[in-house]
Amino acid sequence: MSARNGSTAAERLRRWWLTPPRTGLQRLIYPLEYRHARAFGLMRIAGGSAAAAAGLICLGYGVHGWAAFFLILAALNLAGGYWFLTIARSAAART
Protein backbone atom coordinates (compact mmCIF):
# COMPACT_ATOMS: atom_id res chain seq x y z
CA MET A 1 0.00 0.00 0.00
CA SER A 2 1.15 3.49 -0.68
CA ALA A 3 1.24 5.99 2.15
CA ARG A 4 -0.52 9.32 1.90
CA ASN A 5 1.79 12.18 1.21
CA GLY A 6 -0.38 14.68 3.10
CA SER A 7 -1.15 16.79 0.05
CA THR A 8 -4.80 16.33 -0.77
CA ALA A 9 -6.79 18.92 -2.65
CA ALA A 10 -8.58 20.05 0.52
CA GLU A 11 -5.30 20.57 2.35
CA ARG A 12 -3.79 22.54 -0.54
CA LEU A 13 -6.88 24.74 -0.70
CA ARG A 14 -6.77 25.29 3.04
CA ARG A 15 -3.09 26.35 2.82
CA TRP A 16 -3.85 28.63 -0.12
CA TRP A 17 -6.80 30.19 1.71
CA LEU A 18 -4.64 30.97 4.73
CA THR A 19 -1.84 32.54 2.69
CA PRO A 20 -3.29 33.74 -0.60
CA PRO A 21 -1.16 35.78 -3.00
CA ARG A 22 -3.23 38.91 -2.39
CA THR A 23 -3.11 41.84 -0.02
CA GLY A 24 -5.47 43.82 2.16
CA LEU A 25 -9.19 43.64 1.55
CA GLN A 26 -8.72 41.36 -1.45
CA ARG A 27 -8.32 38.50 1.04
CA LEU A 28 -12.04 38.81 1.81
CA ILE A 29 -12.96 37.65 -1.68
CA TYR A 30 -13.79 33.97 -2.07
CA PRO A 31 -10.99 32.24 -4.06
CA LEU A 32 -13.27 31.17 -6.92
CA GLU A 33 -14.50 34.73 -7.32
CA TYR A 34 -10.95 36.05 -7.18
CA ARG A 35 -9.79 33.69 -9.93
CA HIS A 36 -12.65 34.84 -12.19
CA ALA A 37 -12.89 38.44 -11.01
CA ARG A 38 -13.88 39.87 -14.40
CA ALA A 39 -16.83 37.48 -14.86
CA PHE A 40 -18.09 37.98 -11.31
CA GLY A 41 -17.65 41.76 -11.62
CA LEU A 42 -19.76 41.81 -14.76
CA MET A 43 -22.39 39.63 -13.07
CA ARG A 44 -22.51 42.00 -10.10
CA ILE A 45 -22.94 44.99 -12.42
CA ALA A 46 -25.75 43.21 -14.26
CA GLY A 47 -27.43 42.35 -10.96
CA GLY A 48 -26.99 45.92 -9.74
CA SER A 49 -28.58 47.25 -12.91
CA ALA A 50 -31.56 44.92 -12.48
CA ALA A 51 -31.93 45.98 -8.85
CA ALA A 52 -31.76 49.65 -9.86
CA ALA A 53 -34.50 49.06 -12.43
CA ALA A 54 -36.63 47.38 -9.77
CA GLY A 55 -36.01 50.30 -7.42
CA LEU A 56 -37.05 52.83 -10.05
CA ILE A 57 -40.21 50.85 -10.80
CA CYS A 58 -41.02 50.79 -7.09
CA LEU A 59 -40.48 54.55 -6.94
CA GLY A 60 -42.90 54.96 -9.83
CA TYR A 61 -45.57 53.06 -7.91
CA GLY A 62 -44.88 54.97 -4.70
CA VAL A 63 -43.57 52.02 -2.66
CA HIS A 64 -40.72 53.92 -1.05
CA GLY A 65 -39.56 51.24 1.40
CA TRP A 66 -39.01 48.64 -1.31
CA ALA A 67 -37.49 51.26 -3.57
CA ALA A 68 -34.92 52.14 -0.92
CA PHE A 69 -34.11 48.45 -0.42
CA PHE A 70 -33.57 47.81 -4.13
CA LEU A 71 -31.60 51.01 -4.67
CA ILE A 72 -29.27 50.27 -1.74
CA LEU A 73 -28.82 46.73 -3.06
CA ALA A 74 -28.07 48.17 -6.51
CA ALA A 75 -25.49 50.60 -5.14
CA LEU A 76 -23.70 47.84 -3.25
CA ASN A 77 -23.69 45.51 -6.26
CA LEU A 78 -22.45 48.23 -8.60
CA ALA A 79 -19.68 49.18 -6.18
CA GLY A 80 -18.67 45.53 -5.76
CA GLY A 81 -18.69 44.99 -9.51
CA TYR A 82 -16.50 48.03 -10.06
CA TRP A 83 -14.11 46.78 -7.36
CA PHE A 84 -13.90 43.33 -8.97
CA LEU A 85 -13.23 44.85 -12.39
CA THR A 86 -10.42 47.04 -11.02
CA ILE A 87 -8.89 43.97 -9.36
CA ALA A 88 -9.10 42.05 -12.64
CA ARG A 89 -7.57 44.95 -14.54
CA SER A 90 -4.67 45.31 -12.10
CA ALA A 91 -4.05 41.55 -12.09
CA ALA A 92 -3.96 41.51 -15.89
CA ALA A 93 -1.47 44.37 -15.93
CA ARG A 94 0.86 42.53 -13.54
CA THR A 95 1.06 39.38 -15.65
HELIX and SHEET records of a PDB file:
HELIX    1   1 ALA A    9  LEU A   18  1                                  10    
HELIX    2   2 GLY A   24  LEU A   28  5                                   5    
HELIX    3   3 PRO A   31  ARG A   35  1                                   5    
HELIX    4   4 ALA A   37  TYR A   61  1                                  25    
HELIX    5   5 HIS A   64  ARG A   94  1                                  31    
END                                                                             
